[in-house]
Amino acid sequence: MSRAVRLSLAVAAATFVLFQGGYVVHAVVLSERWLAVRQALGLRPLEPSASMLGLFALADLGRALLALGIVNAVGARVACPKARALLSGAALWAIAGLLPRLAELPIDVYPAGFLLRCAAYEAPAMVLAAGVIVASSPAPAASCAEEAAVAERELAEV
């Protein structure tokens, strides 16, 4: 299978992981809280529509493409797949999960604790999505053990 096909499938799988993760977080875990927040704001409860779900899927595709870029950037420096997945997932979460929530704090529409809880609950799906992309990426030249040995040698030289 060509690299382009493999990465396209990885982005599709990561999009699915992010979409399902968002569903679990917002429609299952936080559904009561979302309802309470909307009622407190005087808004009616949301009824999911095809267009709304399509927009969520499009946003998750954007996050998956961002994850692909982050994985490639991190992969140039980190050979260990587990470390690449964790670092890439953390970077994806910080950029696409935490920062947008922090940007909403000054407008004071949603309670700060609720926004931060939303961001925290999204982290596992983002790390898993980055892991899906790492798993489909070509194997790096060095292993985790080789990378650790190089790091120890560099520290010894300092």
C-alpha positions as CSV (number, residue, x, y, z in Angstrom):
1,M,0.0,0.0,0.0
2,S,1.4,3.4,-0.9
3,R,2.3,5.9,1.8
4,A,-0.4,8.4,0.6
5,V,-3.1,5.7,0.8
6,R,-1.9,4.6,4.2
7,L,-1.9,8.2,5.6
8,S,-5.3,9.0,4.0
9,L,-6.7,5.9,5.8
10,A,-5.0,7.0,9.0
11,V,-6.5,10.5,8.8
12,A,-9.9,8.9,8.1
13,A,-9.5,6.6,11.2
14,A,-8.3,9.5,13.3
15,T,-11.3,11.6,12.2
16,F,-13.6,8.7,13.3
17,V,-11.8,8.5,16.7
18,L,-12.1,12.2,17.3
19,F,-15.8,12.2,16.2
20,Q,-16.7,9.3,18.4
21,G,-14.6,10.7,21.3
22,G,-16.5,14.0,20.9
23,Y,-19.8,12.2,21.0
24,V,-18.9,10.3,24.2
25,V,-17.6,13.5,25.9
26,H,-20.4,15.9,24.9
27,A,-23.5,13.7,24.3
28,V,-22.9,11.1,27.0
29,V,-20.5,12.3,29.8
30,L,-21.4,16.0,29.7
31,S,-24.9,15.9,28.4
32,E,-26.6,16.8,31.7
33,R,-24.1,19.7,32.2
34,W,-24.7,21.0,28.7
35,L,-28.4,20.9,29.2
36,A,-28.0,22.9,32.5
37,V,-25.7,25.4,31.0
38,R,-28.0,26.0,28.0
39,Q,-31.0,26.4,30.3
40,A,-29.1,28.8,32.5
41,L,-28.4,30.9,29.4
42,G,-32.1,30.8,28.4
43,L,-31.4,28.5,25.3
44,R,-33.5,25.6,24.3
45,P,-31.9,22.1,24.3
46,L,-30.2,21.1,21.1
47,E,-31.6,18.5,18.8
48,P,-28.8,17.1,16.7
49,S,-29.3,17.6,13.0
50,A,-27.4,16.1,10.0
51,S,-25.9,19.5,9.2
52,M,-24.7,20.0,12.8
53,L,-23.1,16.5,12.8
54,G,-21.5,17.3,9.4
55,L,-19.9,20.4,10.9
56,F,-18.6,18.4,13.8
57,A,-17.2,15.8,11.4
58,L,-15.6,18.5,9.3
59,A,-14.0,20.1,12.4
60,D,-12.7,16.6,13.4
61,L,-11.2,16.1,10.0
62,G,-9.4,19.4,10.5
63,R,-8.1,18.2,13.8
64,A,-7.0,14.9,12.2
65,L,-5.1,16.8,9.5
66,L,-3.5,18.9,12.2
67,A,-2.5,15.7,14.0
68,L,-0.9,14.4,10.8
69,G,1.2,17.6,10.6
70,I,2.2,17.4,14.3
71,V,3.1,13.7,14.0
72,N,5.3,14.5,11.1
73,A,7.0,17.4,12.9
74,V,7.5,15.4,16.1
75,G,8.6,12.3,14.1
76,A,11.6,14.2,12.8
77,R,12.9,14.5,16.3
78,V,11.5,11.5,18.2
79,A,11.9,8.0,17.0
80,C,10.1,6.1,19.7
81,P,6.5,5.5,18.5
82,K,5.0,5.7,22.0
83,A,6.7,8.9,22.7
84,R,5.8,10.3,19.3
85,A,2.1,9.4,19.9
86,L,2.1,11.0,23.4
87,L,3.9,14.2,22.4
88,S,1.8,14.6,19.2
89,G,-1.4,13.9,21.1
90,A,-0.5,16.4,23.8
91,A,0.4,19.0,21.2
92,L,-2.8,18.4,19.4
93,W,-4.8,18.6,22.6
94,A,-3.1,21.9,23.6
95,I,-3.7,23.5,20.1
96,A,-7.1,22.1,19.2
97,G,-8.6,21.3,22.7
98,L,-7.2,23.6,25.4
99,L,-6.5,26.8,23.6
100,P,-10.0,27.2,22.0
101,R,-11.5,26.7,25.5
102,L,-9.1,29.2,27.1
103,A,-10.0,31.7,24.4
104,E,-13.7,31.4,25.4
105,L,-13.0,32.3,29.1
106,P,-12.9,36.1,28.6
107,I,-16.3,36.2,26.9
108,D,-17.8,34.6,30.0
109,V,-20.6,32.7,28.3
110,Y,-19.8,29.3,29.7
111,P,-18.5,28.6,33.3
112,A,-14.7,28.3,33.4
113,G,-14.8,24.9,35.2
114,F,-17.1,23.5,32.5
115,L,-14.9,24.7,29.6
116,L,-11.8,23.2,31.3
117,R,-13.6,19.9,32.0
118,C,-14.6,19.8,28.3
119,A,-11.0,20.2,27.3
120,A,-9.7,17.7,29.8
121,Y,-12.2,15.0,28.7
122,E,-11.2,15.5,25.0
123,A,-7.5,14.7,25.7
124,P,-7.7,10.8,25.5
125,A,-9.4,10.9,22.0
126,M,-6.8,13.3,20.7
127,V,-3.9,11.2,22.0
128,L,-5.5,8.1,20.5
129,A,-6.0,9.9,17.2
130,A,-2.3,10.8,17.1
131,G,-1.5,7.2,18.0
132,V,-3.5,6.0,15.0
133,I,-1.5,8.2,12.7
134,V,1.8,7.2,14.3
135,A,0.9,3.6,13.9
136,S,0.4,4.1,10.2
137,S,3.5,6.1,9.6
138,P,6.7,4.5,8.3
139,A,8.9,3.0,11.0
140,P,11.7,5.4,12.1
141,A,15.3,4.2,11.8
142,A,15.9,4.2,15.5
143,S,14.1,2.3,18.2
144,C,13.1,3.6,21.7
145,A,16.2,1.8,23.2
146,E,18.5,3.3,20.6
147,E,17.0,6.8,21.2
148,A,17.5,6.4,25.0
149,A,21.2,5.4,24.5
150,V,21.8,8.4,22.3
151,A,20.2,10.7,24.9
152,E,22.4,9.2,27.6
153,R,25.6,9.6,25.5
154,E,24.6,13.3,24.9
155,L,24.1,13.9,28.6
156,A,27.4,12.2,29.4
157,E,29.2,14.6,27.0
158,V,27.7,17.6,28.7
